[in-house]
């Protein structure tokens, strides 16, 4: 499903997943999830875009468009066009780099949780309780997870999905505080900026993944 949507190869990911069949999940993980390497999507679809930030923005926009089309709307692009200074946080970058060295092919397979492990409190608190091998996922990975598991965000009664693998850089011209967040409103999925510091806000949940072999250095 992911390979077809992004026009990438799934051969290595399928082989890797088959070898995981006997592995137990880390505590807190809901299952194994798949999303493309960002570099694979960049090289396949945006080879002429210059600058790492610009290419990241195009890759995320592409994933959001795929997600949007799968829901028959254009709502999931949400506020992405205004999030001009969003980046991937250091902890997530290091973890993905390590996992990328351990796996081959266009698509990565990781144990992850969709927010139930860190539900009903702000993303800022999720950072404080991440385990040694745990790291937040960014909006690109989370968009892919929602695409392959649409039931996770299909009603306004469900917890919104925060992306603690991202951070808003201080030079932003917009006043989004904290992290991007997927929500379901007016029969559409939208990506918005979320200020994750209000302890009274129990409508959000943070998505994270786990490094199987080592902690996040």
C-alpha positions as CSV (number, residue, x, y, z in Angstrom):
1,X,0.0,0.0,0.0
2,X,2.8,2.4,1.0
3,X,5.0,1.3,-1.9
4,X,2.3,1.7,-4.5
5,X,1.2,5.1,-3.2
6,X,4.8,6.5,-3.2
7,X,5.9,4.5,-6.3
8,X,8.7,2.8,-4.4
9,X,9.9,-0.8,-3.9
10,X,8.7,-2.8,-1.0
11,X,10.8,-5.9,-1.5
12,X,13.4,-5.2,1.3
13,X,10.7,-4.1,3.7
14,X,8.6,-7.3,3.1
15,X,11.7,-9.4,3.7
16,X,12.6,-7.5,6.9
17,X,9.0,-7.7,8.2
18,X,8.9,-11.5,7.6
19,X,12.0,-11.9,9.8
20,X,10.3,-9.9,12.6
21,X,7.4,-12.4,12.9
22,X,8.8,-14.0,16.0
23,X,10.0,-10.8,17.7
24,X,8.2,-9.4,20.7
25,X,7.2,-5.8,20.6
26,X,8.8,-3.3,22.9
27,X,6.6,-2.3,25.8
28,X,4.2,0.4,24.7
29,X,4.3,-0.5,21.0
30,X,1.0,-1.3,19.3
31,X,2.6,-3.0,16.3
32,X,5.0,-2.7,13.4
33,X,4.4,0.2,11.1
34,X,5.9,1.1,7.7
35,X,6.8,4.5,6.1
36,X,9.2,5.4,3.3
37,X,12.7,6.7,3.8
38,X,12.5,10.5,3.2
39,X,15.5,10.3,1.0
40,X,13.9,7.7,-1.2
41,X,10.8,9.9,-1.7
42,X,13.0,13.0,-2.3
43,X,15.2,11.2,-4.9
44,X,12.2,9.6,-6.7
45,X,9.9,12.6,-6.9
46,X,11.8,15.8,-6.0
47,X,15.4,15.4,-7.4
48,X,15.5,19.0,-8.6
49,X,14.4,20.7,-5.4
50,X,17.3,22.4,-3.7
51,X,17.9,22.7,0.1
52,X,17.1,20.1,2.7
53,X,14.3,22.1,4.3
54,X,12.6,22.7,1.0
55,X,12.9,19.0,0.0
56,X,11.5,18.0,3.4
57,X,8.5,20.3,2.9
58,X,7.8,18.9,-0.5
59,X,8.0,15.3,0.8
60,X,5.6,16.1,3.6
61,X,3.2,17.9,1.2
62,X,3.3,14.8,-1.1
63,X,2.4,12.5,1.8
64,X,-0.4,14.8,2.9
65,X,-1.8,14.9,-0.6
66,X,-1.7,11.1,-0.7
67,X,-3.5,11.0,2.6
68,X,-6.0,13.6,1.5
69,X,-6.8,11.8,-1.8
70,X,-7.4,8.6,0.1
71,X,-10.1,10.3,2.1
72,X,-11.6,12.1,-0.9
73,X,-10.9,15.6,0.3
74,X,-8.2,18.2,0.4
75,X,-8.5,18.9,4.1
76,X,-5.5,17.1,5.4
77,X,-3.1,19.7,4.0
78,X,-4.5,22.0,6.7
79,X,-2.0,24.6,7.9
80,X,1.1,23.0,6.3
81,X,1.6,25.8,3.9
82,X,1.9,28.2,6.9
83,X,4.4,26.0,8.8
84,X,7.4,27.5,7.1
85,X,9.9,26.6,9.8
86,X,9.0,23.2,11.0
87,X,11.9,20.7,11.2
88,X,12.6,17.2,12.6
89,X,13.9,17.2,16.1
90,X,17.4,15.9,16.9
91,X,16.3,12.8,18.8
92,X,14.1,11.7,16.0
93,X,16.8,12.4,13.3
94,X,19.3,10.4,15.2
95,X,17.0,7.5,15.7
96,X,15.8,7.4,12.1
97,X,19.5,7.6,10.9
98,X,20.3,4.5,13.1
99,X,17.3,2.5,11.9
100,X,18.1,3.4,8.2
101,X,21.6,1.9,8.7
102,X,20.1,-1.3,10.0
103,X,17.5,-1.7,7.2
104,X,17.9,-1.6,3.4
105,X,15.4,-0.6,0.7
106,X,13.0,2.3,0.2
107,X,10.7,1.6,3.2
108,X,11.4,1.4,6.9
109,X,9.6,-0.9,9.3
110,X,9.5,0.1,13.0
111,X,7.6,-0.8,16.2
112,X,5.4,2.2,17.1
113,X,2.4,3.3,19.0
114,X,-0.4,5.5,17.7
115,X,-0.8,7.6,20.8
116,X,-2.5,5.3,23.3
117,X,0.8,5.0,25.3
118,X,1.0,8.8,25.7
119,X,-2.7,9.8,25.6
120,X,-4.6,12.6,27.3
121,X,-1.6,14.8,28.1
122,X,0.5,17.3,26.2
123,X,3.3,16.4,23.8
124,X,5.7,18.4,26.1
125,X,5.0,15.8,28.8
126,X,5.5,12.9,26.4
127,X,9.1,14.1,25.8
128,X,9.7,13.9,29.5
129,X,8.6,10.2,29.8
130,X,10.1,8.8,26.6
131,X,12.0,5.6,27.3
132,X,15.7,5.3,26.3
133,X,14.8,3.6,23.0
134,X,11.7,5.7,22.2
135,X,11.5,8.7,20.0
136,X,8.7,10.9,18.6
137,X,7.5,10.5,15.0
138,X,7.2,13.4,12.6
139,X,4.2,14.4,10.5
140,X,5.5,12.6,7.4
141,X,5.7,9.2,9.2
142,X,2.4,9.9,11.0
143,X,0.6,10.8,7.7
144,X,1.8,7.4,6.4
145,X,0.5,5.6,9.4
146,X,-2.9,7.3,9.2
147,X,-3.0,6.4,5.5
148,X,-2.4,2.7,6.2
149,X,-4.6,2.7,9.3
150,X,-7.5,5.1,8.6
151,X,-9.6,3.9,11.5
152,X,-7.2,5.6,13.9
153,X,-8.5,9.1,12.9
154,X,-12.0,8.8,11.4
155,X,-14.2,10.6,14.0
156,X,-14.2,13.8,15.9
157,X,-14.6,11.7,19.1
158,X,-11.1,10.2,18.7
159,X,-7.9,11.7,20.2
160,X,-6.1,14.0,17.9
161,X,-2.7,12.8,16.8
162,X,0.4,14.9,17.8
163,X,3.7,14.6,16.0
164,X,6.5,15.1,18.6
165,X,9.2,14.2,16.1
166,X,8.8,17.7,14.7
167,X,9.6,21.1,16.2
168,X,8.9,24.6,15.1
169,X,12.2,26.5,14.6
170,X,12.5,29.8,16.4
171,X,12.7,31.9,13.1
172,X,9.1,31.0,12.2
173,X,7.0,33.9,11.0
174,X,4.0,32.1,12.4
175,X,3.1,31.6,16.0
176,X,2.5,27.9,16.1
177,X,3.7,26.7,19.4
178,X,5.1,23.2,19.7
179,X,4.2,20.4,17.3
180,X,2.0,19.6,14.2
181,X,-1.1,17.7,15.0
182,X,-3.6,15.7,12.9
183,X,-7.3,16.2,13.8
184,X,-10.6,15.1,12.4
185,X,-13.1,17.9,12.0
186,X,-16.0,18.6,9.6
187,X,-15.5,15.1,8.0
188,X,-11.9,15.9,7.1
189,X,-8.4,15.2,8.4
190,X,-6.5,18.4,8.9
191,X,-2.9,19.1,10.0
192,X,-2.6,22.0,12.4
193,X,-0.1,23.5,14.8
194,X,-0.8,22.5,18.4
195,X,0.4,24.3,21.5
196,X,1.2,21.3,23.7
197,X,1.6,22.8,27.2
198,X,-1.9,23.0,28.5
199,X,-2.3,20.2,31.1
200,X,-6.1,20.5,30.9
201,X,-6.1,19.5,27.2
202,X,-6.8,15.8,27.1
203,X,-7.9,15.6,23.5
204,X,-4.4,14.9,22.1
205,X,-2.1,11.9,22.0
206,X,1.6,11.7,20.9
207,X,2.8,9.1,18.4
208,X,6.2,7.5,19.0
209,X,8.4,4.7,17.7
210,X,11.1,2.4,19.3
211,X,14.6,1.4,18.3
212,X,14.7,-2.4,18.5
213,X,18.4,-2.9,19.1
214,X,19.6,0.1,21.1
215,X,18.5,3.3,22.9
216,X,18.4,6.6,21.0
217,X,21.9,8.0,21.3
